[in-house]
Amino acid sequence: MTSERLNPTGEIMEHEGQRIGVIGIGLMGHGIANNIQKSGRALGFLDHPGNQPVDTLIEDGAKSYGTCKELADECDVIILCVTGSPQVEDVLLSDQGVLNDLRAGSVIIDCSTAIPSSTIAIAETVAAKGGRFLDAPMTRTPKEAAEGRLNLIVGGDRSLFEEQLPLLESFSENITYAGPAGSGHKLKLLHNFVSLGFSAVLAEAAACADRSGVEANVLVEVLANGGGAGAILQRLQPYILERDSSGFNFSMSNAHKDIGYYLAMVEAVDASHTVADGIFGTLDSAVEAGFEQTSIPELITILNERGGSLSK
């Protein structure tokens, strides 16, 4: 059945009549939910103390659910946007979880960052319950999430990916089909290893530059005109120059978790991880020193102030 709704410009939008449930209305999930709503799709979400303010979502017709099972009972597609594998497993597999009485044909789309081996096992469990599964982890920041400009890396059955593509396009700009279930999470961890690894290297270099008396603007100019140019320099540049971390709102604890997941993946396939060990060590020390909720750009100041050891 096709239903219609007016978008903010007053134009009629058509959609497939899906009711979409979102679990995890955090910094990223709120943007996803808002853009799904803007596309004209009916929206439900799990009520949770960790949610961002949901007043505008409710004003625009979103329905709040008290348990994952209740949400799954009424929604055709359930999108997960939670912290990691333990949380994904909990919302799906607990006594009041999504899979407790999953309707046949329901679709689970996991936009979280997760350990691929867990994802593959979950995909098999979802299929055994009569459901269908995509892993669709995202890259970019809450700013792009709010703008509907996320990047998605999608794993799962190709036909299901193509079926759900219009929904994915409602909150994303660039979407890559990666292969079978688990492929999205494998590539997300590879991406985050590179992205967060570059961030750690640049933070350490910027801290050393400051201690060496190198002007911040000169450092940025040299890097931008040479081998240091790229997205990570663009994200960290405002902090290097002006101590503005707002453009890279990603916590040390999340980075620590993601590199830990990457290490679990490379160890499972017996791949080299010498560099990853060093990056994880830096993040692990920062977390142990009490900087869990500090943003990644602020690693520059932490390394600068503490010099050769984060354990001070």
Protein Blocks (a to p, Z undefined) as FASTA:
>chain_A
ZZddddfkopacddehiacddehiafklmmmmmmmmmnopacdddddfkbccfklmmmno
pacdfbfklmmmmpmbdcdddfblmlmmmmmmmmklmklmpcehiacddfbdcdfklmmm
mmmmmmmnopacdddddedjfklmmnopaccddedjfklmmmmmmmmmmmcfbdcdfbje
hjlmmmmmmmmmmmmmmmmmmmmmmmmmmmnopafklmmmmmmmmmmgcjklmmmmmmmm
nopaklmcccfklmmmmmmmmmmmmmmnopafklmmmmmmmmmmmmmnopmmpcfklmmm
mmmmnomafkZZ
